[in-house]
């Protein structure tokens, strides 16, 4: 009972927290520097918790898609944390310096532009974060759908996670609400946790799946 409560606290609580942060996310650090720094500091551990949520959702699901999703969590968190740390915390520090030293604002602006122009911080890190998000959330969605989840909950996991990774400052709140809806539907499904994964999920259940259901529920 306790493990189930803790598991669902992570799976449901993480997207709620990320949704709340996205709802108050300033468009620029100049809009509200304190809130900007708070959000980008909190998002790093919460991104790791979102990855853990995916691992918990596919914990009992077998197959290559589930394995891929689990393995991709660590590099996704690493790329996202690195990118968000630079794009968020570094630009926040520059904005604070410009506020305290108005005569240096032009130099600070050029430094901020150089971050987005860099091949590493402006290209490699965001692309890596998005690509690994496809493996994490897309892989989890495929695994869960093949394990018995409906298309809509599985798609909600994929769309919510990938969209949040890519454009969380703009529509991160609805993206996390979509993820939460999918997670609730999947987690509260009575069989999704234990159904074995079939090689290909067809519109009608396979004979093996039907036999499994009859074995678990004779009625």
N, C-alpha and C positions, 0 to 999 in steps of 0.2 A: 504493500500500500504506500509506504513512504517513498520507495523508489519511483512508483508511478507518479506520485505528486511532484517529486523533484523533476522528473523527466518532463512532465507537462508544464511545469513552471518555466523550464528553459525553452521548450518549443513554443509556448504561447507568449511568455513574458518578453523574450528577446525581440520579436517583431513589434510588439507593443511599444517597447522602449525606443526602438529605432524609428517607429512611426512618430512618436512624440518629438524626438530630436529633429526629424525631417520637417515637421510642421512648423518649427520655430527657426529653421535654418535661414540665416541672412544670405542674400544674394552675393554680397561682398563683405569683407571684413570691416570696411569703413562703416557699414550700416550699424553694426553692433559687435565691437571687437571681443568683448567678454563672452558673449553668447557664441560667437564664431569659434573661439578657442576652446570653450567648454564642449561644444558639439564634436569638434574634430579630435579632442582628447578622448571623449567617451566612446566615439565610434570605433576606435581601434579594438578595445576589448569586446565590444558588442558585436563586431564583425566576427571575431573568433567564436563568440557564443552562437551566432547565426550558423557558422559552420558546424558547430557541435549539434545544433538543432537538426541539421540535415543528417548527420551521422546517426542521431537517435531515431529519426524517422525511417531510415533504411537499415536499422540495426539488425533486424531479423529477416531481411530480404537478401536472397542469394542471386548471383549472376554477375556478368561483366559490367553492366551499367551501374549496379549498386557499388561494386568494387571500385570502379572508376570515380564515382562521386566521392566515396570515402577518401581515396588517395589524393584527389585534387583539392581537398579542403585546405591542407597546409599551404601549398603554393598559392592558392587563391587568397588566403588570409595574408600571406607574406607580401604579395604584389599589391593587394588593396591597402594594407597598412602603410607600405612604403609610399604609395602614390598619395593616399589621403594625408599622410604625415607631411609630405612636401607641399602638396597643393593647399592643404588646410593650415597646418601649424606653421610652416615656413612663411607662407604669405601673411599669416596673422602676425608673426613676429616682425615682418617688414612693415606691415601697416601700423603696428604700434611704434616702431622706430620713426616712421614718417610723421606720425601724430606728435611725437615728442620733439622732433627736429624738422620743423616745416621747411627750413632752408635746404634740407637734403631730399625733399620729396621727389624731385626729378630723378635723382640717382636711384632712390628706392624703387620708383616706378620702373625704371629700366631693369633693375635687378629682378623684380617680380615678372616682367615680361620674359626675361631670360629663362626663368623656370619652365614656362610653358613652351618656349622655343627649343629647349634642350631635347636631344634625341632620347635621352634616358628618362628624364622626369616628365617630358611632354608627350612622348610617343611609346617607349617600351613599357613603362610601368602601367599606364592606363590600358594599353592593348593587352598586356599580360593579365591584368585584373579581369578584364571582360572575357577573355578567352577561357581562363580557368573558371570563371563564374558559369560559363556555358557547360563546362564539364561537371561542375558541382551540382548546380540546380537542374540543368538539363538531364544529366545522368540520373539524378535522384528521381526526376519526373518519369523518365522512361522505366526505371526499375520499379517504381511504385505502381505505375499503370499496368505493367506486365504482371505485377503481383496481385492485382485485383482492384486497385483504386480506379475510380472513373477518370475519364479524360479531363474533366474540368478541374478537379482538385490537383491532379498531376500538373496540368498546364499552369495552374495558379502558383505552384511552387516554383516552376521554371521562370515564368514571366516576372513574378514578384522579386525573386532573387537577382535575376540578370538586370532588370530595369533599375533596381535600387543600386546595384554596383555601378551602373553606367551614368545615371543622372539623378542621384539621390537628392541634390539640392533643389531640384525643380519639382519632381513628382515622387520623391522618396516615400512620403506618407501614404498615398494610395497604393504604391507598390507593396509596401509592407502590410497594408490591410488585405491586399489580394493574397500575399503569402500566408498571412494568418488564417484567412478563410480556408485555403487549401490545407494547411496544417491541421486545423480543427477537424475538417471533414475526414482527413486520412487517419488522424490519431484516434478519433472516436469511432472509426469503422471497426466492427467487432472481429473482423477476420484478417484485415490487411497486415497485421503485425506478424502473422504466422504462415500466411499462404506462401508456398514455394513458387518461384518464378518460372514461368513457362518460356521456352525459346522464342515464341512469337505469340503475342496477345491477339486473338481473333475475336470477332464480334460475339461469337458463342463460345462458352467455356469448353475446354478440351475434355476428353473422356477422363483423363487423369484428374483434372480439377473437379469434375463432377463427382468422381469417386471419393475424392478427399472431402468434399462438402458433405456427402452422404455419411461418411465415416464419422465426421465431427458432429453432424446434426441429423440423426436418423429420421426426424420428423420432416 
